[in-house]
Amino acid sequence: MARAIIEVRNLRKEYPVEDETVVALDRVTLAIPQGQICCIFGESGSGKSTLLNQLAGMEKPTRGVVRIGGVPVSKLNERELAAFRQKHIGFVFQSYNLLPNLTALENVAMPLMFRGVPKERRDRVARSVLKRVGLGHRLGHYPRQMSGGQQQRVGIARAFVTKPEVVFADEPTGNLDSKTKTEVMTMICSFARDFNQTIVLVTHDPQMAAYADRIVTLLDGRIVSDQINQGVTVQSISAQSIQSAQSDQFVQSVQPTAVPSASVPSVQTV
Ligand SMILES: Nc1ncnc2c1ncn2[C@@H]1O[C@H](COP(=O)(O)OP(=O)(O)OP(=O)(O)O)[C@@H](O)[C@H]1O
């Protein structure tokens, strides 16, 4: 089995609410191997978003540790976290979170700009990723000029344009109709397979969970089931099995006490 890129040990998250304490997560231990599409599944209030927030370093756990590529993200400060996310993490959001005053091309090129990729190259790469998601004819469109499905495809292009090792997808199909849901999930899985990326997908929708390799079910903040998905919906998507030198470099480069300074991965072939 591939090595774990995400490791969660004995995670607990409490929220103080007036004079009570809500325990949103308790004793969550999880190892997600590199290249796995792992679904965090559960009904409303089960703790899915709370878990994603701890994994992505958006919130500090009350107890326990989250490591990504060996880096204890739960212990990094804000500046270190920002740098870490920029280099290694992509996000796909339910509400797309595109910048309204930027075109599709500019939204997708933005993560490359933060990595210092020169304009000509970042525009070329962003264009090619937008073509891949079927939006080659919408490069100059603003979010308000696109449908929800098109906006989410821009969101996917933005999340994958830098080939991050891990992509967190929080209810990425939550606002979409059923045909567009299928397209969006197929796209996410296709990118992930091509570059051996790890996806953490949060959903309460069993149809979307069926795309994952593994389904971890939460109930009242605890893992109540952890199953390999035998009938993976995306089996038909070709995996180019790039046993990514990129990811190997990443795992080797990270030091527990320092934010890695990984170079910009080659994005030419996207
Ligand atoms: N900031 C907060 N303050 C207080 N309680 C919170 C906070 N965030 C989450 N909770 C509580 O933690 C529990 C888990 O919430 P969480 O949002 O993680 O569930 P979820 O599975 O993502 O739900 P949904 O599918 O509805 O988004 C709930 O009982 C919720 O009320």
The ligand as an ORCA input file, in Angstrom:
! r2SCAN-3c Opt
* xyz 0 1
  N     -17.880     27.059     15.306
  C     -18.691     26.208     15.945
  N     -19.165     26.512     17.156
  C     -19.966     25.650     17.816
  N     -20.341     24.438     17.351
  C     -19.890     24.089     16.139
  C     -19.046     24.946     15.364
  N     -18.763     24.318     14.203
  C     -19.400     23.138     14.254
  N     -20.067     22.984     15.403
  C     -20.846     21.812     15.812
  O     -20.060     20.663     15.578
  C     -20.851     19.604     15.066
  C     -20.308     19.157     13.727
  O     -20.510     20.207     12.784
  P     -20.001     20.115     11.289
  O     -20.284     21.434     10.653
  O     -18.605     19.642     11.283
  O     -20.944     18.990     10.686
  P     -21.114     18.528      9.164
  O     -21.121     17.043      9.162
  O     -20.107     19.202      8.307
  O     -22.559     19.101      8.826
  P     -23.160     19.636      7.426
  O     -23.222     18.458      6.488
  O     -24.524     20.111      7.824
  O     -22.261     20.735      6.951
  C     -22.277     20.128     15.018
  O     -22.941     19.726     16.181
  C     -22.098     21.623     14.979
  O     -23.206     22.285     15.556
*
